[in-house]
Amino acid sequence: MSHGAVPPQRYLIATLFIAGMLALVMVVRAPKAESPSAPAEVTTMAAAGGFEQITDLRLEDGWSPRFMGAQDPDQGLPWPFEGGFGLPWEPASPYLADQGLALNGPSGRSEVALWRGLEWRHWRFDAPLTSVRLRGNRLLVTLRLAPKRFETRLLEVPEGRVIWSAQSGPWSRFSWDGKGVLLGLLEIDPKEPKLQRLLLSTLPLDAEPGEATLAPWNEEGLPPAPKGWPVIPERLTDEQRDLPGDRLLVPWGFGGTLSFVRRDRLWWSAGGRWALWRLLDGAWHREAEGEGILMPHPPQGMGLVRHEGEEAKRFFSPLDAADFRPVEEGVEPWPGHDSAWAWMEEGGLTTWDLRWGRLPGDLGVGRQRPLVLQAFRPDWIAAKGLRQSVKGWLPAGPEVALRELSGVAWCWVGDRVFLVRLTETPRLRRLHKLLPN
């Protein structure tokens, strides 16, 4: 019987009797008293040596929770799929909180499997998935229809109704407030590879896109658009004109950042300049612009680094307005921009336990990832013996994606993906108080 199967009724009495006997002989170590300097991290393991298993999904050979050709414009390196808290500003992950996962398979097929009502529900596609995000009952998927042709769809689950679909680039994301969708096309000049333009578009969450618009770059007191820049829809290329929604064409390059903090607020930074764009009457307009490099600190605010003479000065602003004020002297340097960070008032951290500044209380070190790895390593060894492909997918062991805010972990061993419940610890309780859910 598989781990996720429901036992037949005739076995229930025998199972309960055996479980009761095991409970009598199991030795459980009592937790140590919690102290401010060393909070207790207690993991109660089941008799079989594993975490409490919620369910598992058996994969056909050739299927895996991996995106095909994923390419967020402001993520220079591939995202470690097992990383992240699952927060809105993070790059897309195949592991969707405690709800499900995205899978790609042979012959260009793909699916999103969600664990709903104690059963798996499947939404299948005839093209590979490059990006998937889930927000409430809205499923946002981006599919690769051809090597350079992509489509983004917004679906309602569990009904599977397509709210809208649009041509796009190989990525898509929700706004941080969950009220809009951002997608776009990256254009590279073959004669000047360093000269790139990013056409962004924002679309509503619960309605068909209206008439497509384009940012005019005509704000009083702000610099005009670059020379020859398209500011009316008729000057866009044929491919760009097919992109619906409220459009915005911006210069792009290595190190650029995008922060879609609200349906009507979008921060952009590239090439040593930044701007805060605001959606007014169906079109994007600049609210402020300046020199420097943005360093987002979600969900606290927006950092800015600007060179003044030979020195680099730091500034900080709230997210909904460009009100930058100098950072006090003596504050330690910010880490390099990476969406893995979640920020609090006086500190920040990642799911890999990188820390900056001061955090309220002692969170303790996250110790559950190696314990999940250890518990499911025998399943990985067994899968590796059965399938040659496992050695290529997972040469070093299972892939574990912690979702601490949801209290679960996903563990891919090769032929199956397990969903297990994490042990309640002081660290998890404190994370729930510090980070948005």
C-alpha positions in Angstrom: 0.0 0.0 0.0 1.4 3.4 -0.9 2.1 6.0 1.8 -0.8 8.2 0.6 -3.5 5.5 0.3 -6.5 5.3 2.6 -6.5 1.8 4.4 -9.6 -0.3 3.8 -12.1 -0.3 6.7 -11.4 -3.9 7.7 -7.8 -2.8 8.7 -8.8 0.1 10.8 -9.4 -1.8 14.1 -6.1 -3.7 13.8 -4.3 -0.5 12.8 -5.6 1.4 15.9 -4.6 -1.5 18.2 -1.1 -1.6 16.8 -0.8 2.3 17.0 -1.9 2.1 20.7 0.7 -0.5 21.5 3.4 1.5 19.8 2.4 4.6 21.8 3.0 2.6 25.0 6.5 1.7 24.2 7.6 4.8 22.3 10.0 7.0 24.3 9.5 10.7 23.7 12.1 13.1 25.0 10.5 16.0 26.9 11.4 19.5 25.5 14.0 21.5 27.2 12.9 24.7 28.9 13.0 27.6 26.5 15.4 30.4 27.3 15.9 33.8 25.5 19.4 32.7 24.3 18.6 29.1 23.2 15.0 28.4 22.2 14.2 24.7 22.2 14.0 23.0 18.8 12.2 19.7 19.4 11.3 17.3 16.6 9.0 14.4 17.5 9.7 11.6 15.0 7.2 8.9 14.2 8.0 5.3 15.0 9.0 4.6 11.4 11.6 7.4 11.6 9.8 10.0 9.5 7.7 13.2 9.9 3.9 13.0 10.0 3.0 12.4 6.4 0.0 14.3 5.0 0.0 12.7 1.5 2.3 11.7 -1.4 2.0 11.9 -5.1 3.5 9.1 -7.3 5.2 10.4 -10.4 5.4 8.7 -13.7 8.9 8.2 -15.1 10.1 11.5 -16.8 7.9 13.8 -14.7 9.5 16.2 -12.2 8.7 19.4 -10.3 11.0 21.5 -12.5 10.2 24.5 -14.7 11.3 24.5 -18.4 13.0 27.6 -19.4 12.0 29.8 -16.5 13.4 33.3 -16.8 12.4 36.1 -14.4 13.9 39.3 -15.9 15.3 40.4 -12.5 16.7 37.0 -11.4 20.1 36.6 -12.9 20.6 33.1 -11.4 18.2 30.1 -11.3 16.1 30.1 -8.1 16.9 27.2 -5.8 13.5 25.5 -5.9 13.7 24.3 -2.4 14.4 27.8 -1.0 12.1 30.6 0.1 9.3 31.2 2.5 6.7 31.2 -0.3 6.1 35.0 0.0 4.6 37.1 -2.9 7.8 38.8 -4.0 9.8 35.6 -4.4 10.5 34.1 -7.8 8.1 31.3 -8.9 8.6 27.9 -7.3 7.1 24.5 -8.4 6.2 24.0 -4.7 3.0 26.0 -3.9 2.9 26.6 -0.2 0.9 23.6 1.3 -1.4 23.4 -1.6 0.3 21.5 -4.4 3.1 21.5 -7.0 3.8 22.1 -10.7 5.1 19.2 -12.9 6.6 18.9 -16.3 6.7 15.7 -18.2 7.6 14.1 -21.5 6.3 15.2 -24.9 5.7 18.7 -23.7 3.0 17.8 -21.3 2.6 19.4 -17.9 0.2 19.7 -15.0 -0.5 21.5 -11.7 -1.6 19.1 -8.9 -3.3 20.6 -5.9 -4.1 18.7 -2.6 -7.8 19.7 -2.0 -10.4 18.0 0.2 -8.1 15.1 1.0 -7.6 14.3 -2.7 -5.4 15.3 -5.6 -6.9 17.6 -8.2 -5.1 17.9 -11.6 -5.0 20.7 -14.2 -3.3 19.5 -17.3 -1.7 21.4 -20.2 -0.2 20.5 -23.6 2.8 22.7 -23.2 5.7 22.9 -20.7 5.3 25.2 -17.6 7.8 28.0 -17.1 6.1 29.7 -14.2 3.3 28.9 -11.8 1.8 30.9 -8.9 -1.2 30.3 -6.6 -3.0 33.0 -4.7 -6.2 32.0 -3.0 -8.4 30.4 -5.7 -6.4 32.1 -8.6 -3.9 29.9 -10.4 -1.4 31.8 -12.7 0.5 29.7 -15.2 2.9 30.6 -18.0 3.3 28.0 -20.8 6.0 27.7 -23.5 4.1 27.1 -26.7 7.2 27.3 -28.9 10.9 28.1 -28.2 10.2 31.9 -28.2 6.5 32.0 -27.8 4.8 32.0 -24.4 1.2 32.3 -23.0 0.0 33.3 -19.6 -3.3 32.1 -18.2 -5.2 33.1 -15.1 -7.5 30.2 -13.9 -10.1 29.9 -11.2 -9.6 26.8 -9.1 -11.0 24.2 -8.5 -13.4 25.0 -11.4 -10.6 25.3 -13.9 -12.3 28.3 -15.6 -9.9 30.4 -17.6 -10.5 34.1 -16.6 -8.1 35.4 -19.3 -5.1 34.3 -21.4 -2.5 36.5 -23.0 0.7 36.3 -25.0 3.7 36.9 -22.7 7.3 36.3 -21.9 8.5 33.2 -19.9 7.3 34.5 -16.5 4.4 36.1 -14.7 3.7 37.1 -11.1 1.0 38.6 -8.8 1.4 42.0 -7.2 2.4 41.8 -3.6 -1.2 42.8 -2.6 -2.6 40.0 -4.8 -4.8 42.4 -6.8 -3.1 42.4 -10.2 -0.8 40.4 -12.5 2.5 41.5 -14.1 4.0 40.0 -17.2 6.2 41.2 -20.0 8.4 40.7 -23.1 12.1 41.3 -23.2 13.5 42.7 -26.4 17.3 42.5 -27.1 18.8 44.4 -30.0 21.0 41.9 -31.9 23.3 44.8 -33.0 23.7 46.0 -29.5 23.2 43.1 -27.0 23.6 45.5 -24.0 20.7 47.6 -25.2 17.5 45.9 -23.9 14.0 47.0 -23.6 11.4 45.4 -21.3 7.7 45.8 -22.2 5.7 45.2 -19.0 2.0 44.8 -18.8 -0.4 44.7 -15.8 -3.7 43.0 -15.9 -6.7 42.8 -13.5 -7.3 39.8 -11.4 -11.1 39.3 -11.9 -11.9 40.6 -15.3 -10.9 40.6 -19.0 -8.2 43.2 -19.8 -9.6 46.4 -21.2 -8.2 48.5 -24.0 -4.4 48.2 -24.1 -2.5 51.4 -23.1 1.1 52.5 -23.2 3.0 54.8 -20.7 3.4 58.2 -22.4 6.6 59.4 -20.5 5.2 62.9 -20.5 5.2 63.8 -16.8 5.9 67.5 -16.0 9.3 68.1 -14.4 10.7 64.6 -15.2 13.2 63.7 -18.0 11.6 62.6 -21.3 11.8 59.1 -22.7 15.0 58.0 -24.3 15.5 59.2 -27.9 13.3 57.2 -30.3 11.4 55.6 -27.5 7.9 54.3 -28.4 5.3 56.3 -26.4 2.2 55.5 -28.4 0.9 51.9 -29.1 1.2 52.3 -32.9 5.0 52.5 -32.6 5.3 49.1 -30.9 6.3 46.0 -32.9 3.6 43.5 -34.0 4.6 41.1 -31.2 4.4 43.9 -28.6 1.0 45.1 -29.8 -0.4 41.6 -29.1 0.4 42.1 -25.4 -2.9 43.3 -23.7 -3.2 45.4 -20.5 -1.7 48.6 -19.2 1.7 48.6 -20.8 5.0 50.2 -19.8 8.2 50.1 -21.9 11.4 50.5 -19.8 15.1 50.2 -20.4 16.6 47.0 -19.0 19.9 45.4 -18.2 21.8 43.3 -15.8 21.0 44.1 -12.2 17.6 45.6 -13.0 14.8 45.2 -10.4 11.0 45.2 -10.5 8.8 45.5 -7.4 5.1 45.3 -8.2 4.0 46.2 -4.7 0.4 47.1 -5.5 -2.0 46.9 -8.4 -1.3 50.7 -9.0 2.4 50.9 -7.8 5.4 49.6 -9.6 9.1 50.3 -8.8 11.7 50.0 -11.6 15.5 50.3 -11.5 18.1 49.7 -14.2 21.2 51.2 -15.6 21.8 53.4 -12.5 18.3 55.0 -12.6 15.1 54.3 -10.8 11.4 55.3 -11.0 8.2 54.8 -9.1 5.3 54.3 -11.6 1.7 54.9 -10.6 -1.4 53.6 -12.5 -3.8 56.5 -13.2 -6.9 56.3 -15.5 -5.7 53.1 -17.1 -2.1 54.2 -18.0 1.2 54.2 -16.1 2.8 57.5 -15.2 6.0 58.3 -13.3 5.5 59.6 -9.8 9.2 60.1 -9.2 12.5 59.3 -10.9 16.2 59.7 -10.0 19.7 58.3 -10.0 20.8 55.2 -8.0 20.1 51.5 -7.5 17.0 50.3 -5.8 17.4 47.7 -3.0 13.9 46.4 -2.1 13.3 45.5 1.5 9.9 43.7 1.2 7.5 44.2 2.9 9.0 47.0 4.9 10.1 49.6 2.3 12.4 50.5 -0.5 16.1 51.0 -0.1 18.2 53.2 -2.5 22.0 53.3 -3.0 23.3 56.5 -4.7 26.8 57.7 -5.3 27.6 61.1 -4.1 31.2 62.0 -5.1 33.4 59.1 -4.0 30.9 57.8 -1.4 27.9 55.6 -1.7 24.9 56.9 0.3 21.9 54.9 1.4 18.3 56.0 1.6 15.1 54.4 2.6 11.4 55.1 1.6 8.0 53.6 2.3 6.7 51.4 -0.6 3.7 53.5 -1.7 5.6 56.8 -2.2 9.1 58.0 -3.1 9.9 59.7 0.1 13.6 58.7 0.5 15.4 59.7 3.7 19.1 59.1 4.6 20.0 56.0 6.5 21.6 56.7 9.8 25.4 56.3 10.0 26.7 53.2 11.7 23.9 50.9 10.3 25.7 47.8 8.9 25.8 47.4 5.1 22.8 45.8 3.4 23.2 42.5 1.8 23.2 42.3 -2.0 19.7 42.4 -3.5 18.0 39.0 -3.6 14.3 38.2 -3.4 15.1 35.5 -0.9 15.1 38.1 1.8 12.2 39.0 4.1 12.6 42.2 6.1 11.4 43.3 9.5 11.7 46.7 11.0 15.3 46.3 12.2 16.5 43.1 10.5 16.0 40.6 7.8 16.5 36.8 7.1 16.2 34.1 4.5 14.9 30.6 4.8 18.6 29.5 4.6 19.2 31.4 7.9 21.2 34.3 6.5 20.7 37.2 8.9 21.0 41.0 8.8 20.5 43.5 11.6 18.5 42.8 14.7 15.6 40.4 14.9 13.1 40.5 17.7 13.9 37.6 20.0 16.1 34.6 19.1 14.5 32.7 16.2 16.7 29.7 16.6 18.3 27.9 13.7 16.1 26.0 11.3 17.0 22.3 11.9 14.0 20.6 10.2 15.4 20.5 6.7 18.2 18.1 7.4 15.8 15.9 9.5 13.4 15.6 6.6 16.4 14.8 4.3 17.5 12.1 6.7 13.9 10.7 7.2 13.3 10.3 3.4 16.8 9.3 2.3 15.8 5.6 2.3 13.0 6.4 -0.2 15.5 8.2 -2.4 17.8 5.2 -2.3 15.0 2.8 -3.2 13.8 5.1 -6.1 17.4 5.4 -7.4 17.6 1.6 -7.6 14.4 1.4 -9.6 14.8 4.3 -12.0 17.9 5.4 -13.8 16.6 8.9 -14.2 16.7 9.6 -10.5 20.5 9.7 -10.6 20.3 12.6 -13.1 17.5 14.5 -11.4 18.7 14.0 -7.8 22.3 12.9 -7.7 23.0 13.9 -4.0 19.7 13.0 -2.3 16.1 14.1 -1.9 15.0 17.7 -2.7 13.4 19.3 0.3 11.3 22.5 0.0 10.5 23.9 3.4 7.3 26.0 3.7 7.7 27.1 7.3 4.8 29.6 7.2 2.5 26.8 6.1 4.0 24.4 8.6 4.9 21.8 5.9 7.8 20.5 3.8 7.8 19.0 0.3 10.2 16.1 -0.3 10.9 14.8 -3.8 12.7 11.5 -3.7 12.6 10.7 -7.4 9.5 8.6 -8.0 7.3 10.3 -5.5 6.8 13.7 -3.8 5.8 13.7 -0.1 4.0 16.4 1.7 4.8 16.2 5.4 3.9 18.3 8.4 6.7 20.1 10.2 7.0 19.9 14.0 5.7 23.0 15.8 8.6 24.8 17.3 9.3 28.2 18.8 11.0 29.2 15.5 7.8 28.5 13.5 5.6 30.4 16.0 7.9 33.4 15.8 8.1 33.4 12.0 4.3 33.5 11.9 4.3 36.7 14.0 7.1 38.3 12.0 6.2 37.5 8.4 3.0 38.1 6.4 0.8 35.1 5.8 
